[in-house]
């Protein structure tokens, strides 16, 4: 009896030990299965927007691109801006504007206006520029908000254009950067590149924007006979822009002055102890020619290596483990216009909360608490107009309430022309 009991006990122990061994193996199998299924789901959905775009908009091949409408081009552009690459597109737009400061003819005018004479006015100018551009770009091309944004922008430029202080080449170069820099930054920092079809859509959209801003394309090779499509136009703009930059982006003290002032604004909420490091990180994002034009020394090589490593890790993680951004998580650029007052509020800010409504989350949410912790500014201060903005009042204080007649003329013209195919005009 003793032997039988011993054998049974041994068998029982062996079975228990086997189950113990099988349990982790079974758990590992299920964990691996779930991760594999999730990875396959990410891979299936990650490129769905890109791959379904031409079918959804009915542009099956290159020959059909010439009939692309402004409405369709805008939908592609906004999808890239809000859903596919919101961080890189937003950041690259800031640096596109910054890059124009490496052209002495542009930087001299901006310094001469006096709007960059102190951090507060420099901050407001940056906020007004960003607000006008966001209104003009994000809203539908035929909407009153987009048309009003362009009308205000044209009015603010008009007095300098009439005085011969802004050349058509400077305007065309600035326009080229707003379309080219997001494409370049996406290629460097994002999980995929912009496709040729998406480049075509961006070309269609920005060609129309330039026409709305009265920018002449006569300097481009195909200006006489016209362009095949937006992709063709963009190719010529890029070639022209690179040549213009090589000839005109040269060192000047006004370039350096604008560079320092702009980085001071952009890094306003960074703790003092981290600012030297932050300036270095910002500098490695600049191209060598621009750094030279602004008299900025080249950062140590280790910073470039560190950035490249982080970028590659981010690309891999986004491509393989992050689902596409859903529509409800798109950035909140601005609020609807209040029908009673005509005011709208900005949804985001870089340094000071210009035009941001002081809601509970904006003042006491996680981001706000972090800002308070480092000594930053949260919405609520009357200096920053928490009640919002009206598009026709954006710009320098001395121009508030001015330009109504000029803007009305631009709005009437744009309402009539911002429809249909851009390359059939």
Secondary structure, DSSP 4 states (H G I P E B T S, - for coil): -HHHHHHHHHHHHHHHHHHHHHHHHHHHHHHHHHHHHHHHHHHHHHTHHHHHHHHHHT--SGGGGGG-BHHHHHHHHHHIIIIISHHHHHHHHHHHHHHHTTSHHHHHHHHHTSTTSSHHHHHHHHHHHHHHHHHHHHS-TTSHHHHHHHHHHHHHHHHHHHTT-S-HHHHHHHHHHHHHHHHHHHHHHSSSPPPHHHHHHHHHHHHHHHHHTT---TTSTTTTT--SSHHHHHHHHHHHHHHHHHHH----HHHHHHHHHHHHHHTTTS-HHHHHHHHHHHHHTS-HHHHHHTT-PPPPHHHHHHHHHHHHHHHHHHHHH-PPPPGGGS---BPPPPTTT--B-BS--SSS-TTB---HHHHHSHHHHHHHHTT---TT-GGG-TT-B-GGG-S-GGGTT--HHHHHHHHHHHHHHSSSBGGG-
